[in-house]
Amino acid sequence: MTHPLLTEDMIETYQRDGVVLIKGLFADHVDTLRAGVERNMDTPGPYASNNDKPGETGRFFDDYCNWQRIPEFEDVIHGSDAAQVAAELMQSRTAQMFHDHVLVKEPGTSMATPWHQDGPYYFVEGRQTISFWSPLDPVTQASLRCVAGSHLWEKPVLPTRWVKGDAFFDPAPYMPVPDPDAEGMDIREWEMAPGDAVAFNYGILHGARGNSTDQRRRAFSLRLVGDDARYVERPGPTSPPFPGHDMIPGQKLREDWFPVLWGR
């Protein structure tokens, strides 16, 4: 039986376009996630950054891979319906944890999140992948922007460092980062309530506007994989790196590090 938050049309949209809006996915968990974000910002992890970029105003905090030390995140990851919804959208029998990500743009933050695909930074490949991006504050001016269908492009987009803008790996196997506005691409973006979530494939080109409002914009992101996801080697260290994982190409992600959250 399809989850109540989903329709067959939404599942078809996700498979075709690689991105769909899920109203209220984390609606019952907003206060818990807000508390988790505050804990995360008070005690940042080793990957935390304020994305300090010359000429930009405000504060753009992001951090990832903290769910095992932030109890609020762990409670929501295990206690919400996100994993089941993910499996149904991916058309997978299982939904397996990959990592969490927190993004906070304080009022007056001018820096936009650059256009990128998540997949090229990761050591995982597969058709069945999903990211949830959920605002914890009202998004009255559209923020997250996704290029529909970009998960089906023949070549991945070059992963770059957000502040410096330089290439993460050797550019040879990748296509240059496009300009979706100038090139007239099909950009999807929504006004959202706290707890809504945009679901998108790791191959979707996406970015996010700066925050020109007078209110904070906090977002919690959850990254999961499905049945066909496998470990792959990249031209250099990945982000997140997960040092010491000991996996080999073609292997499913080890379940003691990346637990299966839901299965049929």
C-alpha positions as CSV (number, residue, x, y, z in Angstrom):
1,M,0.0,0.0,0.0
2,T,1.3,3.4,-1.0
3,H,2.2,5.7,1.9
4,P,-0.6,8.3,2.6
5,L,1.7,11.2,1.8
6,L,2.3,9.8,-1.7
7,T,0.3,9.2,-4.8
8,E,1.2,7.1,-7.9
9,D,1.6,10.3,-9.8
10,M,4.2,11.6,-7.3
11,I,6.2,8.3,-7.7
12,E,6.0,8.6,-11.5
13,T,7.1,12.2,-11.3
14,Y,10.1,11.3,-9.1
15,Q,11.1,8.5,-11.5
16,R,10.7,10.8,-14.6
17,D,11.9,14.2,-13.3
18,G,14.1,13.1,-10.4
19,V,12.4,15.6,-8.0
20,V,9.1,16.0,-6.2
21,L,7.7,18.0,-3.3
22,I,6.4,16.0,-0.3
23,K,4.1,18.1,1.9
24,G,4.4,17.5,5.6
25,L,7.0,14.7,5.6
26,F,8.7,16.0,8.8
27,A,5.8,18.1,10.0
28,D,5.6,16.1,13.3
29,H,9.3,16.4,13.9
30,V,10.1,20.1,13.3
31,D,10.7,21.1,16.9
32,T,12.9,18.0,17.4
33,L,14.9,18.9,14.3
34,R,15.2,22.5,15.4
35,A,16.6,21.4,18.7
36,G,19.0,19.1,16.9
37,V,20.2,22.0,14.6
38,E,20.9,24.1,17.7
39,R,22.9,21.3,19.3
40,N,24.8,20.8,16.1
41,M,25.6,24.5,15.8
42,D,26.7,24.7,19.5
43,T,29.0,21.7,19.0
44,P,30.0,21.5,15.4
45,G,31.5,18.4,13.9
46,P,34.8,18.0,12.0
47,Y,33.2,18.9,8.6
48,A,31.4,22.1,9.8
49,S,31.9,25.3,7.8
50,N,30.6,28.8,7.8
51,N,31.4,29.1,4.1
52,D,33.3,32.3,4.6
53,K,33.6,33.8,1.1
54,P,35.1,37.3,0.4
55,G,32.5,39.8,-0.6
56,E,29.6,37.8,0.8
57,T,27.5,38.9,3.8
58,G,25.8,37.0,6.6
59,R,26.5,33.4,7.9
60,F,26.0,30.2,5.9
61,F,26.6,27.3,8.3
62,D,26.6,23.7,7.1
63,D,27.7,20.4,8.7
64,Y,27.1,16.8,8.0
65,C,27.5,13.2,9.3
66,N,26.4,14.0,12.8
67,W,23.3,11.8,13.3
68,Q,25.0,9.3,15.5
69,R,26.0,12.1,18.0
70,I,23.0,14.3,17.8
71,P,20.1,12.4,19.5
72,E,17.4,14.5,18.0
73,F,18.6,13.6,14.4
74,E,18.8,9.9,15.3
75,D,15.2,10.0,16.8
76,V,13.8,11.6,13.6
77,I,15.8,9.3,11.2
78,H,14.4,6.2,13.0
79,G,11.0,7.6,14.1
80,S,9.8,9.4,11.0
81,D,8.3,7.9,7.8
82,A,11.1,9.3,5.7
83,A,12.7,5.9,5.0
84,Q,9.4,4.3,3.8
85,V,8.6,7.3,1.6
86,A,12.1,7.1,0.2
87,A,11.9,3.4,-0.6
88,E,8.5,4.0,-2.4
89,L,9.8,6.9,-4.4
90,M,13.0,5.1,-5.4
91,Q,11.0,1.9,-6.1
92,S,13.3,0.0,-3.9
93,R,12.6,-2.8,-1.4
94,T,14.9,-1.1,1.2
95,A,16.0,2.3,2.3
96,Q,19.5,2.5,3.7
97,M,21.1,5.4,5.6
98,F,23.9,7.4,3.9
99,H,24.3,10.7,5.8
100,D,22.6,13.8,7.3
101,H,23.3,17.4,6.4
102,V,22.4,20.7,8.2
103,L,22.3,24.0,6.3
104,V,21.6,27.3,8.0
105,K,21.5,30.7,6.3
106,E,21.1,33.6,8.8
107,P,19.2,36.7,7.8
108,G,21.0,38.7,5.2
109,T,23.2,35.9,4.0
110,S,24.0,36.7,0.4
111,M,25.8,33.5,-0.6
112,A,23.9,31.2,-2.8
113,T,24.5,27.4,-2.6
114,P,26.3,26.8,-5.9
115,W,24.7,24.6,-8.6
116,H,25.9,21.0,-8.1
117,Q,24.9,17.4,-8.1
118,D,25.4,15.4,-4.9
119,G,26.4,12.2,-6.7
120,P,29.8,13.2,-8.0
121,Y,31.0,14.0,-4.5
122,Y,30.0,10.6,-3.2
123,F,31.5,7.1,-3.3
124,V,28.1,5.6,-4.1
125,E,26.4,5.1,-7.5
126,G,23.0,3.7,-8.4
127,R,19.6,4.6,-9.8
128,Q,17.9,4.3,-6.4
129,T,19.2,7.3,-4.5
130,I,17.3,10.1,-2.7
131,S,17.9,13.3,-0.8
132,F,15.3,15.0,1.4
133,W,15.7,18.8,1.9
134,S,13.3,20.0,4.6
135,P,13.1,23.6,5.8
136,L,12.5,24.2,9.6
137,D,11.4,27.8,8.9
138,P,8.8,29.1,6.4
139,V,10.2,29.5,2.9
140,T,8.1,32.3,1.5
141,Q,10.7,33.2,-1.1
142,A,11.6,30.0,-3.0
143,S,15.0,28.7,-1.9
144,L,16.0,25.2,-3.1
145,R,16.1,25.0,-6.9
146,C,16.3,21.7,-8.8
147,V,16.7,21.1,-12.6
148,A,14.1,18.5,-13.5
149,G,15.5,15.5,-15.5
150,S,19.2,16.3,-14.8
151,H,19.6,12.9,-13.1
152,L,19.4,11.4,-16.6
153,W,22.2,13.4,-18.2
154,E,24.8,11.3,-19.9
155,K,27.8,12.9,-18.0
156,P,27.9,14.1,-14.4
157,V,28.6,17.7,-13.5
158,L,32.0,18.7,-12.2
159,P,32.0,18.8,-8.4
160,T,33.5,22.0,-7.1
161,R,34.4,23.5,-3.7
162,W,31.6,25.8,-2.7
163,V,33.8,28.7,-1.4
164,K,36.9,28.6,-3.7
165,G,35.0,27.3,-6.8
166,D,37.9,25.1,-7.9
167,A,37.4,21.5,-9.1
168,F,37.1,18.8,-6.5
169,F,38.6,16.2,-9.0
170,D,40.3,16.2,-12.4
171,P,37.7,17.8,-14.7
172,A,38.3,15.3,-17.5
173,P,35.3,12.9,-16.8
174,Y,32.9,15.6,-16.0
175,M,30.8,18.3,-17.8
176,P,31.3,22.0,-16.8
177,V,28.8,23.4,-14.3
178,P,26.0,24.8,-16.4
179,D,24.0,28.1,-15.8
180,P,20.4,26.8,-15.6
181,D,18.9,30.3,-15.7
182,A,20.8,31.4,-18.7
183,E,20.3,28.1,-20.5
184,G,16.5,28.1,-19.9
185,M,16.4,24.8,-18.0
186,D,13.3,23.4,-16.3
187,I,14.0,24.7,-12.7
188,R,11.6,23.5,-10.0
189,E,11.3,25.5,-6.8
190,W,8.5,25.9,-4.2
191,E,7.3,28.0,-1.3
192,M,7.4,25.6,1.7
193,A,6.1,25.2,5.2
194,P,8.3,23.8,8.0
195,G,8.4,20.1,7.7
196,D,7.7,19.9,4.0
197,A,10.4,18.2,2.0
198,V,11.8,18.3,-1.5
199,A,12.9,14.8,-2.6
200,F,15.5,14.6,-5.3
201,N,17.9,12.0,-6.9
202,Y,21.6,12.4,-6.2
203,G,22.0,13.2,-9.9
204,I,19.7,16.2,-9.8
205,L,21.5,19.5,-10.4
206,H,20.4,21.8,-7.6
207,G,21.4,24.9,-5.7
208,A,19.8,27.4,-3.3
209,R,19.3,31.1,-3.1
210,G,20.9,33.3,-0.4
211,N,18.7,34.5,2.4
212,S,17.7,38.1,1.9
213,T,14.8,37.9,4.4
214,D,15.0,39.0,8.1
215,Q,14.4,35.4,9.3
216,R,16.7,32.5,9.7
217,R,16.5,29.7,7.1
218,R,17.3,26.3,8.7
219,A,17.2,23.1,6.7
220,F,17.7,19.5,7.5
221,S,18.7,17.1,4.8
222,L,18.7,13.3,4.8
223,R,20.4,11.2,2.2
224,L,19.4,7.6,1.7
225,V,20.1,4.9,-0.9
226,G,18.2,1.9,-2.2
227,D,18.8,-1.7,-3.4
228,D,21.0,-1.0,-6.4
229,A,23.4,1.5,-4.7
230,R,27.0,0.3,-4.8
231,Y,30.4,1.6,-3.6
232,V,32.6,3.1,-6.3
233,E,36.0,4.7,-6.3
234,R,36.4,8.4,-7.4
235,P,39.5,10.2,-8.7
236,G,40.3,11.4,-5.2
237,P,38.9,11.7,-1.6
238,T,35.1,12.0,-1.5
239,S,32.9,14.2,0.5
240,P,31.9,12.9,3.0
241,P,35.1,10.8,3.1
242,F,34.1,8.1,5.7
243,P,37.8,7.2,6.4
244,G,38.6,3.6,7.1
245,H,35.4,2.2,5.5
246,D,37.3,-0.7,3.9
247,M,34.7,-1.2,1.1
248,I,35.6,-2.4,-2.4
249,P,34.1,-1.4,-5.7
250,G,30.7,-3.0,-6.4
251,Q,30.0,-3.7,-2.8
252,K,26.8,-2.7,-1.1
253,L,27.4,-0.1,1.6
254,R,28.3,-1.8,4.9
255,E,25.2,-2.0,7.1
256,D,27.1,-1.5,10.4
257,W,28.0,2.0,9.2
258,F,25.0,2.6,6.9
259,P,22.0,0.9,8.5
260,V,19.0,-0.3,6.6
261,L,16.2,1.9,8.0
262,W,13.2,0.3,6.2
263,G,12.5,-2.8,4.3
264,R,9.5,-4.5,2.7
